[in-house]
Amino acid sequence: MDSVKALSIKRVTEEGKKEAEDTVTRELPLTIILNNQELVTLLCSPTGLNYLAVGFLSSEGLIKSKDAIKKITVDDQRGVVRVETGEDKEFVDIFKRFITSGCGRGASFYSATDATGQKIESQMEVPAQDVFTLVGKFQHRSHVFRTTGGVHSAALCDTKSILLFSEDIGRHNAIDRIFGECLLRNIPTDDRIIITSGRISSEILLKVARRNITIIISKSAPTDLGVRLADDLGITLLGFVRGKRMNAYSNDWRIVRDGK
């Protein structure tokens, strides 16, 4: 299924109305069924549903590794992904949630205490110029955003290049897609960087902490709890990275000048 759709619209100006065409991003309700139990419905972009489902389950701590997955079945037309694992857990009704894809999130299956003891000890350092270069590359990769203005983007990077890139109508989904692909393709995330177009809240921070990400970068803002968690967990958090400026909110020692 395509990520975008062309629509006939009326374009309104001071001079009046006229027929025009616009391109909008598609939206799909995706139901994830884990071991024959309907777990959650996400609002998302309609592509790469296997990556999104696995990434979501991994981020929520419901899948620990690729080896735990026995089978994945994707129904693109109905918007259903079934995941079978070796564990057959029972989920009470309270865990069946409808999660929005907007700036906020309706619910989560874990809390901040889940990240206790997972402090990132990496000694990696990145020149500030390399951060600016990575964000520049990131901004030019978002084809659907340039076409519609209606999606968030996320990328997994090393210090020099973008390794994986994803787009989704939800900022959480875009990151989950990255981690789902990493898990299914055995791509390591230690000593890696995540770039996101969205706000860095505590939920986003906990997602990256689970994957041992060292640095998270956003063109947007963090929340106070996101900053506090980043500081406690040893993650370098950079916000408002635009042009040749950025704000370092935690563990700024990893960002160096001219490689020094």
C-alpha positions as MATLAB code, in Angstrom:
seq = 'MDSVKALSIKRVTEEGKKEAEDTVTRELPLTIILNNQELVTLLCSPTGLNYLAVGFLSSEGLIKSKDAIKKITVDDQRGVVRVETGEDKEFVDIFKRFITSGCGRGASFYSATDATGQKIESQMEVPAQDVFTLVGKFQHRSHVFRTTGGVHSAALCDTKSILLFSEDIGRHNAIDRIFGECLLRNIPTDDRIIITSGRISSEILLKVARRNITIIISKSAPTDLGVRLADDLGITLLGFVRGKRMNAYSNDWRIVRDGK';
ca = [
       0.000    0.000    0.000;
       1.315    3.451   -0.903;
       2.216    5.907    1.857;
       0.529    8.845    0.126;
      -2.719    9.575   -1.687;
      -3.652   12.301   -4.182;
      -6.887   14.187   -3.467;
      -8.961   16.722   -5.357;
      -9.378   19.823   -3.215;
     -10.508   23.439   -3.382;
      -7.638   25.886   -2.956;
      -8.861   29.059   -1.278;
      -7.117   32.429   -1.643;
      -8.132   36.072   -1.348;
      -9.233   35.870   -4.975;
     -11.585   32.948   -4.316;
     -11.648   29.158   -4.807;
     -10.248   26.971   -7.545;
      -9.888   23.251   -8.225;
      -6.516   21.789   -7.262;
      -4.824   18.537   -6.288;
      -3.016   17.841   -3.032;
      -1.105   14.853   -1.716;
      -1.759   13.601    1.805;
      -0.209   10.829    3.847;
      -2.199    7.639    4.364;
      -3.280    6.521    7.820;
      -3.987    2.939    8.871;
      -5.320    1.442   12.130;
      -2.941   -1.461   12.817;
      -3.968   -4.185   15.248;
      -1.161   -6.235   16.769;
      -2.082   -9.728   17.909;
       0.469  -11.448   20.132;
       0.043  -15.192   20.633;
      -3.627  -15.030   19.546;
      -4.381  -12.201   21.967;
      -5.436   -8.855   20.535;
      -2.993   -6.556   22.254;
      -3.178   -3.040   20.859;
      -4.279   -0.877   17.921;
      -1.870    1.742   16.585;
      -2.602    4.509   14.119;
       0.260    4.435   11.642;
       1.519    4.715    8.087;
       0.575    1.637    6.013;
       4.026    0.289    5.086;
       6.616   -1.894    6.829;
       4.031   -3.217    9.277;
       6.214   -6.149   10.337;
       8.984   -3.783   11.452;
       6.514   -1.579   13.324;
       4.820   -4.465   15.123;
       8.082   -6.102   16.181;
       9.601   -2.760   17.149;
       6.586   -1.884   19.274;
       6.621   -5.245   21.037;
      10.363   -4.969   21.605;
      10.103   -1.404   22.947;
       7.371   -2.496   25.345;
       9.517   -5.369   26.623;
       7.210   -8.062   25.243;
       9.841   -9.483   22.868;
      13.408   -9.809   24.094;
      15.135  -11.078   20.943;
      14.630  -12.284   17.391;
      14.969  -15.872   18.612;
      11.788  -15.442   20.638;
       9.731  -14.967   17.453;
       8.311  -18.123   15.889;
       6.148  -16.560   13.167;
       4.989  -13.184   11.839;
       1.866  -12.897    9.656;
       1.015   -9.543    8.043;
      -2.417   -8.696    6.588;
      -1.869   -5.348    4.864;
      -5.466   -5.009    3.708;
      -7.084   -5.559    7.113;
      -4.283   -3.869    9.037;
      -3.411   -6.826   11.243;
      -0.044   -8.266   12.280;
       0.046  -11.568   14.166;
       3.208  -12.401   16.078;
       3.790  -15.808   17.628;
       6.481  -16.345   20.236;
       7.704  -19.246   22.301;
       6.116  -17.700   25.391;
       2.366  -17.789   25.872;
       1.644  -14.989   28.313;
      -1.818  -13.954   29.435;
      -2.647  -10.267   29.184;
      -5.513   -8.918   31.247;
      -8.062   -6.580   29.640;
      -6.357   -3.458   30.982;
      -3.464   -4.106   28.608;
      -5.697   -3.877   25.543;
      -5.280   -0.241   24.645;
      -5.884    2.121   21.769;
      -2.747    4.192   21.278;
      -2.822    7.454   19.362;
      -0.133    8.400   16.875;
      -0.046   12.123   17.575;
       2.265   14.205   19.715;
       1.180   12.357   22.838;
       0.635    8.733   23.573;
      -2.339    7.121   25.238;
      -0.610    4.360   27.173;
       2.497    2.308   27.632;
       3.213   -1.141   29.049;
       6.283   -0.083   31.033;
       7.411    2.631   33.396;
      10.564    4.588   34.088;
      11.602    2.012   36.666;
      12.139   -0.493   33.832;
      15.243    1.437   32.776;
      16.893    1.326   36.192;
      20.367   -0.125   35.990;
      20.675    0.299   32.221;
      23.021    3.277   32.301;
      24.927    3.814   29.059;
      28.663    3.687   29.717;
      29.859    4.281   26.147;
      32.855    6.609   25.792;
      32.109    7.518   22.168;
      32.646   11.151   21.159;
      31.267   13.001   18.144;
      32.511   16.276   16.656;
      29.800   18.934   16.631;
      30.251   19.368   12.878;
      29.407   15.700   12.334;
      26.137   16.194   14.224;
      25.205   19.087   11.952;
      26.133   17.050    8.878;
      24.053   14.049    9.988;
      20.992   16.215   10.661;
      21.417   17.831    7.241;
      21.407   14.408    5.583;
      18.422   13.413    7.713;
      16.352   16.383    6.582;
      16.955   15.565    2.909;
      15.917   11.900    3.315;
      12.272   12.519    4.210;
      10.511   12.118    0.865;
       7.015   11.654    2.301;
       7.387   14.697    4.554;
       8.510   16.869    1.652;
       5.512   15.634   -0.334;
       2.833   15.837    2.363;
       4.202   17.581    5.470;
       2.332   14.917    7.425;
       4.854   12.463    8.894;
       7.617   12.151   11.440;
      11.018   10.685   10.614;
      13.637    8.701   12.520;
      17.087    7.392   11.651;
      19.731    5.101   13.103;
      23.221    6.457   12.484;
      26.869    5.945   13.239;
      28.991    9.055   13.612;
      29.297    9.587    9.860;
      26.257    8.180    8.058;
      22.589    7.209    8.198;
      22.240    3.430    8.518;
      18.436    3.087    8.639;
      15.654    5.588    7.964;
      11.903    5.462    8.577;
       8.820    7.665    8.307;
       5.434    7.377   10.006;
       2.532    9.581   11.002;
       3.538    8.960   14.636;
       6.879    9.923   16.152;
       6.852    6.842   18.406;
       6.064    4.609   15.439;
       8.931    5.980   13.371;
      11.408    4.976   16.091;
       9.753    1.600   16.692;
      10.100    0.848   12.963;
      13.844    1.426   13.236;
      14.207   -0.894   16.211;
      11.972   -3.545   14.650;
      14.157   -3.611   11.564;
      17.274   -3.782   13.731;
      15.898   -6.779   15.604;
      14.713   -8.696   12.523;
      17.887   -7.987   10.521;
      20.322   -8.439   13.419;
      21.580   -4.861   13.181;
      23.401   -3.778   16.376;
      22.391   -0.564   18.145;
      25.220   -0.198   20.672;
      27.264    2.990   20.180;
      24.685    4.269   17.710;
      22.817    7.538   17.309;
      19.075    8.071   16.892;
      17.796   11.160   15.095;
      14.116   12.040   15.386;
      12.014   14.840   13.974;
       9.767   14.819   17.032;
       9.778   15.910   20.627;
      11.904   13.808   23.004;
       9.607   12.794   25.839;
      10.295   10.271   28.581;
       8.728    7.479   26.484;
      11.037    8.170   23.564;
      14.014    8.304   25.908;
      13.137    4.944   27.457;
      12.831    3.376   24.003;
      16.382    4.345   23.084;
      17.698    3.352   26.505;
      16.372   -0.174   25.973;
      18.477   -0.430   22.794;
      21.671    1.008   24.375;
      21.613    4.045   22.108;
      24.319    6.498   23.147;
      23.109    9.769   21.599;
      19.616   10.983   20.666;
      19.193   14.040   18.462;
      16.063   16.012   17.630;
      15.207   19.045   15.556;
      12.558   19.663   18.207;
      12.402   20.027   21.988;
      12.750   17.623   24.920;
      10.569   17.459   28.008;
      11.941   17.925   31.498;
      11.464   14.250   32.361;
      13.118   13.260   29.091;
      16.145   15.366   30.019;
      16.253   13.991   33.561;
      16.125   10.398   32.367;
      18.807   11.045   29.738;
      21.072   12.477   32.401;
      20.421    9.584   34.798;
      20.865    6.930   32.097;
      24.060    8.351   30.601;
      22.500    9.286   27.256;
      23.553   12.424   25.394;
      20.408   14.385   24.468;
      20.619   17.090   21.809;
      17.634   19.242   20.878;
      16.826   22.085   18.481;
      19.603   20.977   16.132;
      19.148   23.433   13.303;
      21.749   24.856   10.973;
      24.947   25.213   12.969;
      23.388   25.418   16.427;
      22.078   22.927   18.966;
      21.188   22.616   22.628;
      22.978   19.938   24.653;
      20.694   18.934   27.538;
      22.632   16.038   29.053;
      26.062   14.392   28.922;
      27.421   17.066   26.591;
      30.986   15.756   27.079;
      30.420   13.411   24.120;
      30.093   16.390   21.751;
      33.565   17.702   20.971;
      35.011   20.442   18.796;
      37.018   19.497   15.695;
      37.347   15.918   16.856;
      39.021   16.927   20.104;
];
